[in-house]
Amino acid sequence: MTTPFLSIIIPAYNEERRLPDTLEKIEQFLQQQNYLAEVLVVENGSQDRTLEIAQGFAERVENFYAIHEPERGKGRAVKRGMLTARGAYRFMCDADLSMPIEEVNRFLPPILTDFDIAIGSREARGAVRYHEPFYRHFGGRMINLMIRLLALPGLHDTQCGFKCFRAPVAEDLFSHLTLPGWSFDIEALYLARRRGYRLVEVPIPWYFNPESKLNLLQDAFQMGLDLLTIRRNAWRGVYNRT
């Protein structure tokens, strides 16, 4: 079986409204590329037709797959997708496509080289945010400040939902992750730094979606607890190589 150059992993929880258009756009984009790609939609614990939509698309479009992960949690869904994928590069992608899918090639060779993890950044020089309310931007910056102080100094946008991993790096990191929720990517990047992997930030155009499932206060509180868990895990040797 030929190894895909790219795997796109889409975590999907209650995404019946946005998922059809997203999958159509990704299919159209991939048809224009000269590399082999696969798309894995990982539905986790939805209460709507998300899984049915993903399965229907997978039945009629080659190299599109629907995976049912019964337990909720974005981190749990991305982990399942990353460890199931076969691509040489594995790209996590939010279901709302707040970054246009056409930008994905900027995360891949030959445009981007000498990296282990490429992080989509809304704060790096050259990035542009569209239609984001001030309160959301301000809240996001406060959360990032907490992340930089407790876990990832120097990274100015760890929570953007678009990240690319080389296959061996993805398999190493995601097989060791412990957090099932929103903070999983902080844990992944924290572990990546401990491992000495090369991280680069890719400035992107990003479009605010008013249907975002993020709850600033509730999620910031949980993220604070998760950051303490990450530090405790590190102290206990959870992230040491076996």
N, C-alpha and C positions, 0 to 999 in steps of 0.2 A: 504494500500500500504506500502510495506516494505521501511523503510528509508535507503538510501545508507550510508555506512560508509564514503565513499569518493566521492566528486564531483570534477572533473577536468574542469576548465573553460579556454577555449582557445580563446582569442580575435584574430580575423582574418581579416585583411584588405589587399586585393590583394595578397592572399596566394595560388593561384591555383597551383603553382609549388611545394611548400614545403608541403602543407597540406595533400595530399594523403599518402605520406611516413610517415608523423608524425602520422596520425590516425591509419595506419597499425601497427606501432610500439607500440602505446598505447594499441590498441586492444590485440595484442599478449602478452603484459606485464600483462594486467588485467586478461586475461584468466588463468594466472598462480597464481593469488592471491586467498586467502581464504576469502576475504571480497567482499561485493557488492559495485559496483562503477558505477557512471554515468559520461558521458563526454558531456559537452555543448560547442559547437563551436558557438561563437557569431560573426557573420559577420557584419561589420558595414561600409556601404557605398562603398563597393568594386566596381571596374570597370572591373573586370574579372570574371572568373567562380568559385570564392571562394564559394559563396552560393550554387550554383548547386552541387559542389563537396561535400560539407558538407551535403546537403539534400540527395544526393545519398547514402552516407555512412550511414546516420541515417536510411534510409529506409531498409537497409539490415543487420544492426548490432544492436542488442538489447542494450538499455540503452545509445545509442549515439543520441544526439539531435542537430538539427541545428536551430539557432535563428537568425532572421534578425533584426538588429538594424539599421534603415535607416540613422541615423546621424553618422558622423565620430567622431573618438576620442577613443583612447585606454581606457582611464578612463571610458568613457561612456559604452563601450562594457563590460569591467570587472564588472562594477557596475550592469549592466543588468544581467550578468551571476551569480554573487554572490547572488543577490536577487531572482533569479529564481531557483537556485540550491536547492536541498533537503538534501544534505549530511551532516553528523555530522561534517565532516572536509571538507573545501572548498579550493582547491588548484588552484591558477592561474598559467598558464603555457604558455610560449611563443611558437608560432607556429613553430619556427625553431628547437625546442628541443636542444638548445645550452647546456642545462644540460640533460644528458641521463635520460629518464623516469624511469629507474631502481632505481634512487636515491630518488624517491618520498617517499619510505617507511621510509627513515631517518627523514622525517618531521612528522611522524605519530606515535601514540602509537602502540605497546609497546616500540618501539625504542626510541621515544622522548616523554617525559611526562612533566607535570607541566608547560604548556605554553598556551598562548592564541593566539599568532601569531609567526610562525616560518619563518624566512627570509633567503632565499638562499643568501649566501655571497661568493663573489669571493675574499674577502680580509681577512676573518677570518683565524686563524691559521689552517693549514691543507688544505686550498683551493688551487686549481691548475688552472691556466689559460693556454689554449693551443692556439698557433698560433695568438695571439693578437699582432698587430703592436704597436710599442712603442707610436706613436702619439695618438692612441686610448686610451691606458692605461693612459697616462699622462693627456689627456683631461678629461677622466673620473674621475681621482683623483682631478682635479681642480674643477669639478662640485660638487663632493662630499664634498670638503672643503667648498664650498659656502653653501651647504645644512646643514652641521654641524654647521657652524657659525650662520645661520639664523633660523634654525628650529629643527635640530635633532642632538645635540651634542652626541658624543660617538658611533654613528652608522656609520660604515665605508663602507657600500654598501647598499644603500636604493633602487637602481635602477635595481637590478637584477630582472628578470621577473618571478621568481619562489618564491611564498609565500603561506603559508598555514594558514588558519584562522579557529578557532572553529566556528561552525554555529551561536551561539548567538552573538559572537563578529563581525562576518562578517555582520550580519543583522543590528547591531547597527551602525557600522562604515560606511558602504556603503550607508545606508539610509540618512546619513548626509553629504556625500561628495558633493562638488560643482564644482570641476575642471574636465572637460571632457577629457583632454589631457594627455600628458606624465607624468605630475606632480601629478597625482591622488594618487600614492602610497606614496609620501611624505605627502600629506594631510592626508591619512589614518593613517600613522604611527604617525604623529603629534597628531592627535586626539586620537589615542590609548594611547599615553603617558599621555595626559590630563585625560583620563579615568582611568589610572592606570593599564592597561592590561599588562600582562607579555610577553615581547618580547625576543626571542632568535635568535641568528644568527647561521645558519647551514653552515659550510664550504662545498663547492661543487666543483666538476670538471666542468669546463666551457670551451666550445669550441667557439672560435671566428668565426662568420659567415660573410664573406665579403659582403653578400647581406643585411646586417642590414639596416633598414630604418632610423636609427638615424643620424641626421645632427648635429655635435658637436656645431658649432657656432650658428646656428639658434635655436636649441633646448636649448642650455645653456642660451641664451638671454631670451627665453620664460619662462624657468624655474626660472630665476631670477625674472621676473614679477610675476610668480605664487607664489613664496615664499613670496613676499610682499603682495599678495592677502591673503595668509594663515594667515600672521600676522595681517592683517587688519580684517579678519573674526573673529579671536580670540578676538581682541580688541572690536569688535562690539557685541560679544556674540553669533555669529552664531553657534559655536560648543557647547554651553551650553546644558545640558540635559533639555528636555522639561518635 
